Amino acid sequence: MPKNVANNHFDLIIIGGGLAGASLACALRDSTLKIALVEAHQLNTDSQPSYDDRTVALSYGSRCIFDGLGLWSSLAPYAEAINNIHISDRGHFGVTRLSKEQEGVEALGYVLENRNIGLQLYAVINDSPNIHLFCPAQLKTLQQDTQQVSVEIVTDSHEDGKRQKLNAKLLVAADGNNSQVMKLLAIGSSRKSYNQVALISNVTPGNKHNNVAYERFTDTGPLALLPMLQNRCSLVWTLDPEQADYLYSLDEADFLQQLQQRFGYRLGQFKKTGKRQLYPLFLQSATQMVQGRVALIGNAAHSVHPVAGQGFNLALRDIALLCELIVDSLPRPLPRPLPKPQQKSPADSSINSAVDIGAQTLLQRYARLREDDIRRVYGFTDTLVKTFSNNITALAHLRALGLFLVDVLPDIKHQLAAQNMGRSGHLSRLNRGLPL
Ligand SMILES: Cc1cc2nc3c(=O)[nH]c(=O)nc-3n(C[C@H](O)[C@H](O)[C@H](O)COP(=O)(O)OP(=O)(O)OC[C@H]3O[C@@H](n4cnc5c(N)ncnc54)[C@H](O)[C@@H]3O)c2cc1C
């Protein structure tokens, strides 16, 4: 339940406190904005869909964003660095290797468990006087006019729970790919199913992973093994639905044998696997990033195939830009709250009545500046899936040649690395390693 909310006027309402929504709230914790964060599922419950057993590969650009927000120091103890990326095609000669030395960075990326990211973000949220958390709470209705956006939420997991009204200048939809905000505003989306399922699990290899991330294209689909702490590897294996069900049903020894057969022995003999989970894969794109006083971020705006680990990284770039535009619209210099009061701020005291953070010019600029990056990531992941998810012999030779060429041609290789590291296209201040 929210602490000491004297009334229900806010500057910003965020619907969805998953990876994207919670990151946005944390990003604005030092601003003068009064923020409502509405999340349907409590942290550390099995039903929480964002902070589950998955891992995310954070690009170097995303680390810069968290750094600029002063959040990286609390995430770093849970992060394993990716120093090299090894991309190969099972049964074919082509291999591409990317390394942190060639790219001149501390690491190409980092692997973190979603659950740990959630725990760190919620520790910050609970410690921030200007963020009012409504959890468990569900969005029910939404109206907007030229002055404000108003929502009705139910602050209980039951339908007959307590109803509350909240209003603000700006509402951000961070409620994932089944977004209730989009439904209430009749924002459409295009959706392309890949007829593929991602099987995820954590596995323990016989050899040290040496901070190498492996992306291997196999006859059953792309298979990624990413380095984790305690010498574990995070497996993301793309499969057709029947194969996924079959592999899911196997006992541990048979499953590891199948994995070994597809991946080979670069990591020695696989010893152990954790819980396996299945996720259907699709490409989804909202037809508009903003409508009136509402802006979309994260999976609500775009869901991509996890083949190149781009989804949350893309969301962080939405957040970095939106925060930059919001903060630039506020009076400068940005006053930091001194000292932090024990209670949440009283009614209206931190409402920036003179500033309109939901102004059309601001939101349209956000939508326009995000277009290129999102389009590029759609194209990049979609091409990877199409090229590497079939067994036509001619195509297999072509992609082997492609991998070989990328390995020997430094320009193409740097472009591939830049895309993987989230450092291509329009870069916000945070993405360039500067503070907000
Ligand atoms: C198998 C797999 C592997 C992946 N690997 C990577 C990777 O390596 N790197 C990477 O960058 N990305 C990866 N991704 C993508 C990443 O998981 C998503 O981009 C990320 O989860 C998006 O976060 P989100 O907060 O936008 O949405 P979600 O995670 O879907 O969170 C939405 C939140 O909104 C809440 N909510 C929903 N409806 C309501 C409502 N009506 N009222 C209140 N709250 C509501 C939900 O409870 C949830 O907490 C992967 C995805 C998959 C499926």
The ligand as an SDF file (V2000), in Angstrom:
LIG
                    3D

 53 58  0  0  0  0  0  0  0  0999 V2000
   13.2150  -15.6410  -23.1000 C   0  0  0  0  0  0  0  0  0  0  0  0
   13.5020  -14.1530  -23.0650 C   0  0  0  0  0  0  0  0  0  0  0  0
   14.8170  -13.7130  -22.9100 C   0  0  0  0  0  0  0  0  0  0  0  0
   15.1060  -12.3480  -22.9040 C   0  0  0  0  0  0  0  0  0  0  0  0
   16.4080  -11.9420  -22.8120 N   0  0  0  0  0  0  0  0  0  0  0  0
   16.7010  -10.6180  -22.8670 C   0  0  0  0  0  0  0  0  0  0  0  0
   18.0650  -10.1570  -22.8270 C   0  0  0  0  0  0  0  0  0  0  0  0
   19.0090  -10.9210  -22.7120 O   0  0  0  0  0  0  0  0  0  0  0  0
   18.2910   -8.8130  -22.8980 N   0  0  0  0  0  0  0  0  0  0  0  0
   17.2830   -7.9160  -23.0270 C   0  0  0  0  0  0  0  0  0  0  0  0
   17.5470   -6.7060  -23.1000 O   0  0  0  0  0  0  0  0  0  0  0  0
   15.9920   -8.3160  -23.0640 N   0  0  0  0  0  0  0  0  0  0  0  0
   15.6800   -9.6380  -22.9890 C   0  0  0  0  0  0  0  0  0  0  0  0
   14.3650  -10.0430  -23.0290 N   0  0  0  0  0  0  0  0  0  0  0  0
   13.3040   -9.0310  -23.0900 C   0  0  0  0  0  0  0  0  0  0  0  0
   12.9290   -8.4950  -21.7070 C   0  0  0  0  0  0  0  0  0  0  0  0
   12.5710   -9.5440  -20.8520 O   0  0  0  0  0  0  0  0  0  0  0  0
   11.7670   -7.5140  -21.8670 C   0  0  0  0  0  0  0  0  0  0  0  0
   12.1720   -6.5210  -22.7710 O   0  0  0  0  0  0  0  0  0  0  0  0
   11.3840   -6.8670  -20.5520 C   0  0  0  0  0  0  0  0  0  0  0  0
   10.8570   -7.8260  -19.6810 O   0  0  0  0  0  0  0  0  0  0  0  0
   10.3380   -5.7910  -20.7810 C   0  0  0  0  0  0  0  0  0  0  0  0
    9.9850   -5.2210  -19.5710 O   0  0  0  0  0  0  0  0  0  0  0  0
    8.6410   -4.3890  -19.4080 P   0  0  0  0  0  0  0  0  0  0  0  0
    8.7110   -3.8370  -18.0270 O   0  0  0  0  0  0  0  0  0  0  0  0
    8.4520   -3.4740  -20.5640 O   0  0  0  0  0  0  0  0  0  0  0  0
    7.4610   -5.4560  -19.5310 O   0  0  0  0  0  0  0  0  0  0  0  0
    7.1170   -6.6760  -18.5780 P   0  0  0  0  0  0  0  0  0  0  0  0
    8.3470   -7.3600  -18.1690 O   0  0  0  0  0  0  0  0  0  0  0  0
    6.0680   -7.4730  -19.2850 O   0  0  0  0  0  0  0  0  0  0  0  0
    6.4670   -5.9920  -17.2740 O   0  0  0  0  0  0  0  0  0  0  0  0
    5.1690   -5.4240  -17.3160 C   0  0  0  0  0  0  0  0  0  0  0  0
    4.7400   -5.1560  -15.8720 C   0  0  0  0  0  0  0  0  0  0  0  0
    3.4620   -4.5020  -15.8860 O   0  0  0  0  0  0  0  0  0  0  0  0
    2.6120   -5.1040  -14.9250 C   0  0  0  0  0  0  0  0  0  0  0  0
    1.2090   -4.9280  -15.3750 N   0  0  0  0  0  0  0  0  0  0  0  0
    0.6320   -5.4690  -16.4760 C   0  0  0  0  0  0  0  0  0  0  0  0
   -0.6460   -5.0510  -16.5730 N   0  0  0  0  0  0  0  0  0  0  0  0
   -0.8880   -4.2350  -15.5360 C   0  0  0  0  0  0  0  0  0  0  0  0
   -2.0360   -3.4970  -15.0970 C   0  0  0  0  0  0  0  0  0  0  0  0
   -3.2090   -3.5190  -15.7470 N   0  0  0  0  0  0  0  0  0  0  0  0
   -1.9500   -2.7600  -13.9630 N   0  0  0  0  0  0  0  0  0  0  0  0
   -0.7620   -2.7080  -13.2720 C   0  0  0  0  0  0  0  0  0  0  0  0
    0.3670   -3.3920  -13.6580 N   0  0  0  0  0  0  0  0  0  0  0  0
    0.2960   -4.1410  -14.7590 C   0  0  0  0  0  0  0  0  0  0  0  0
    3.0570   -6.5590  -14.8680 C   0  0  0  0  0  0  0  0  0  0  0  0
    2.7130   -7.1700  -13.6510 O   0  0  0  0  0  0  0  0  0  0  0  0
    4.5710   -6.4330  -15.0560 C   0  0  0  0  0  0  0  0  0  0  0  0
    5.2540   -6.2940  -13.8300 O   0  0  0  0  0  0  0  0  0  0  0  0
   14.0530  -11.4030  -23.0490 C   0  0  0  0  0  0  0  0  0  0  0  0
   12.7280  -11.8440  -23.1840 C   0  0  0  0  0  0  0  0  0  0  0  0
   12.4470  -13.2060  -23.2070 C   0  0  0  0  0  0  0  0  0  0  0  0
   11.0140  -13.6660  -23.3870 C   0  0  0  0  0  0  0  0  0  0  0  0
  1  2  1  0
  2  3  1  0
  2 52  2  0
  3  4  2  0
  4  5  1  0
  4 50  1  0
  5  6  2  0
  6  7  1  0
  6 13  1  0
  7  8  2  0
  7  9  1  0
  9 10  1  0
 10 11  2  0
 10 12  1  0
 12 13  2  0
 13 14  1  0
 14 15  1  0
 14 50  1  0
 15 16  1  0
 16 17  1  0
 16 18  1  0
 18 19  1  0
 18 20  1  0
 20 21  1  0
 20 22  1  0
 22 23  1  0
 23 24  1  0
 24 25  2  0
 24 26  1  0
 24 27  1  0
 27 28  1  0
 28 29  2  0
 28 30  1  0
 28 31  1  0
 31 32  1  0
 32 33  1  0
 33 34  1  0
 33 48  1  0
 34 35  1  0
 35 36  1  0
 35 46  1  0
 36 37  1  0
 36 45  1  0
 37 38  2  0
 38 39  1  0
 39 40  1  0
 39 45  2  0
 40 41  1  0
 40 42  2  0
 42 43  1  0
 43 44  2  0
 44 45  1  0
 46 47  1  0
 46 48  1  0
 48 49  1  0
 50 51  2  0
 51 52  1  0
 52 53  1  0
M  END
$$$$
